[in-house]
Amino acid sequence: MFTPDASLVPRTSKDGLLLADSVVLAPDDWGRGFVARSPAESTPGTWAVLDENCRWDRERLPRGVLASTSRYSRLPAGGGKGAVRVTAVATVHASALGADEQLSTTLEEVLRCPQQQPRSEERITGLMSLGTPFGARAQEYADDSVLEAGEYVENGGAAQPYRWMLARLGTVVVAVSVTGAKGNTAQELEQLGSQALAQMLTRVEQRLKGK
């Protein structure tokens, strides 16, 4: 299990934002052909919150969350396949307990809202989740992790595979969402998301590892 250097763990919002910004994937990090969506990045000082009506919105960071950065990218349609939309997120908490609570809340939200609304014209349906702490099912890459799987529908169109993956290392939670389109298999999307999550976890380790 990775143990960060205590002197490198962010204690202020400024340091938390520096870490989050350096960890979150940009379009090029996802692979060839990915470009930024519009908007390309979340509003500083906010994070995503699922409200009582199962709609996602951005609110000011609560006490105990130092920083959170989201970047939005896409792979345009081509080669007989539809466009792939991806999101990368890094959230830095003031404590490991706060970071752990984020993953616990994510599991609870799926039970409360198996259907969610990211934007007015978008729906995520049939959500199911699985939490895997360190050591369980040979999971040895993070202190804790959560996988959500469901289907994404936009403007009443055909349902497409959707994956949302989170992992925690100490006080840092990284997450990716991957939404496919025609011609993209669930396995391809899951592999893309897993590789992106691993890449961000490696960045967290590199920045918090002592000499």
C-alpha positions in Angstrom: 0.0 0.0 0.0 1.3 3.5 -0.9 2.1 5.8 2.0 2.5 9.4 1.0 5.2 11.7 2.4 3.3 13.7 5.1 5.3 16.8 4.2 4.0 16.7 0.6 0.3 16.2 1.4 -1.6 19.4 0.6 -2.8 21.4 3.7 -4.1 24.5 2.0 -6.5 25.2 -0.9 -3.6 26.6 -3.0 -1.5 23.5 -2.6 -4.6 21.3 -3.2 -5.4 23.1 -6.4 -1.8 22.7 -7.6 -2.0 19.0 -7.0 -5.4 18.5 -8.6 -4.5 20.5 -11.7 -1.3 18.5 -12.2 -3.1 15.2 -11.8 -6.2 15.6 -14.0 -5.8 14.4 -17.6 -5.9 16.8 -20.5 -7.2 15.7 -23.9 -3.8 14.5 -25.2 -3.4 12.3 -22.1 -6.4 10.1 -23.2 -4.8 9.2 -26.5 -4.6 10.2 -30.1 -7.5 12.2 -31.5 -9.0 13.4 -28.2 -9.9 17.0 -28.1 -11.3 19.4 -25.4 -15.1 19.7 -25.0 -16.8 23.0 -24.3 -16.4 23.9 -21.5 -13.0 22.2 -21.2 -12.7 22.6 -17.5 -14.8 23.0 -14.4 -15.2 26.3 -12.5 -12.5 26.7 -9.9 -13.7 26.5 -6.3 -16.7 24.2 -7.1 -17.4 20.5 -7.3 -20.2 18.3 -8.7 -23.1 17.5 -6.3 -26.1 15.2 -6.9 -29.3 17.0 -5.6 -32.5 15.7 -4.1 -34.0 15.3 -7.6 -31.1 13.2 -8.9 -29.7 16.1 -11.0 -26.0 17.0 -11.1 -25.0 20.5 -10.5 -21.8 22.3 -9.3 -21.7 24.0 -5.9 -19.0 25.8 -3.9 -16.5 23.5 -2.2 -17.6 22.5 1.3 -15.5 22.7 4.4 -12.9 19.9 4.3 -12.5 19.9 0.5 -9.3 21.8 -0.5 -9.8 21.7 -4.3 -11.5 19.8 -7.1 -10.7 20.0 -10.9 -12.6 18.4 -13.7 -11.6 18.3 -17.4 -13.9 17.3 -20.2 -12.6 15.7 -23.5 -14.0 13.7 -26.4 -12.9 11.5 -29.2 -14.8 12.6 -32.3 -16.8 10.1 -34.3 -14.9 8.2 -37.0 -14.0 4.8 -38.4 -17.6 3.7 -38.1 -17.8 4.5 -34.4 -19.6 7.3 -32.6 -18.0 9.9 -30.4 -16.6 9.0 -27.0 -17.0 11.5 -24.2 -14.7 11.4 -21.1 -14.3 13.3 -17.9 -11.3 13.3 -15.5 -11.6 14.6 -12.0 -9.2 15.0 -9.0 -10.5 16.1 -5.6 -8.1 16.9 -2.7 -9.5 16.6 0.8 -8.2 18.0 4.0 -8.2 14.4 5.5 -8.2 10.8 4.5 -11.5 10.4 6.3 -13.1 13.1 4.2 -11.8 11.4 1.0 -13.2 8.1 2.2 -16.6 9.7 2.8 -16.7 10.8 -0.8 -16.5 7.2 -2.0 -19.1 6.1 0.6 -21.4 8.8 -0.6 -21.0 7.7 -4.2 -22.1 4.2 -3.3 -25.1 5.6 -1.5 -26.1 7.9 -4.3 -26.5 5.0 -6.8 -29.0 3.4 -4.4 -30.8 6.7 -4.0 -30.6 7.6 -7.7 -30.2 4.7 -10.1 -31.3 7.2 -12.8 -29.4 10.5 -12.8 -29.4 13.7 -15.0 -26.0 15.2 -15.7 -27.4 17.9 -17.9 -30.9 18.9 -19.0 -30.8 16.7 -22.2 -28.9 13.8 -20.7 -29.9 10.8 -18.7 -27.9 8.0 -17.0 -30.1 5.0 -16.3 -29.8 1.5 -14.7 -26.9 2.5 -12.5 -25.2 -0.2 -10.4 -22.1 0.2 -8.3 -19.4 -2.0 -6.7 -16.9 -0.8 -4.0 -13.6 -2.6 -3.8 -11.3 -1.6 -0.9 -7.5 -2.3 -0.9 -6.8 -6.0 -0.8 -10.3 -7.1 -1.8 -10.5 -9.0 -5.1 -6.8 -8.5 -5.6 -7.3 -4.7 -5.7 -3.9 -3.3 -4.8 -3.7 0.0 -6.7 -5.6 2.3 -4.3 -6.9 2.6 -0.7 -10.4 2.2 -2.0 -12.2 2.2 -5.3 -15.8 2.3 -6.8 -17.1 1.3 -10.2 -20.5 2.4 -11.5 -22.0 1.0 -14.7 -25.1 2.0 -16.5 -26.4 3.4 -19.8 -26.3 6.9 -21.1 -29.1 8.5 -23.2 -29.0 11.9 -24.9 -32.0 13.7 -26.3 -34.1 10.5 -26.3 -31.5 8.6 -28.5 -30.3 5.1 -28.3 -28.8 4.0 -25.0 -25.0 3.7 -24.8 -22.6 2.2 -22.3 -21.5 4.4 -19.4 -18.8 3.9 -16.8 -17.8 6.0 -13.8 -14.7 4.9 -11.9 -13.3 6.4 -8.6 -10.2 5.6 -6.6 -8.7 7.0 -3.4 -5.1 7.4 -2.4 -4.9 9.0 1.0 -6.6 12.4 0.9 -6.9 12.4 -2.9 -9.8 11.0 -5.0 -9.4 10.6 -8.7 -12.3 9.7 -11.0 -13.1 9.2 -14.7 -16.3 8.9 -16.6 -16.5 7.3 -20.1 -19.5 7.4 -22.3 -19.6 5.6 -25.6 -21.6 5.7 -28.8 -22.4 3.4 -31.7 -19.6 0.9 -32.3 -18.0 1.2 -28.9 -18.2 -1.8 -26.7 -18.5 -1.7 -22.9 -15.2 -3.6 -22.6 -13.4 -0.9 -24.7 -14.8 1.9 -22.6 -14.0 0.1 -19.4 -10.4 -0.4 -20.6 -10.1 3.2 -21.6 -11.4 4.3 -18.2 -9.1 1.9 -16.3 -6.0 3.1 -18.1 -6.9 6.8 -17.4 -7.6 6.1 -13.7 -4.2 4.3 -13.4 -2.5 7.2 -15.1 -3.9 9.7 -12.6 -3.1 7.4 -9.6 0.5 7.2 -10.8 0.7 11.0 -10.9 -0.7 11.2 -7.4 2.0 8.8 -6.2 4.8 10.7 -8.1 3.8 14.0 -6.5 3.3 12.7 -3.0 6.3 10.3 -2.8 9.2 11.3 -0.7 12.8 11.1 -1.9 
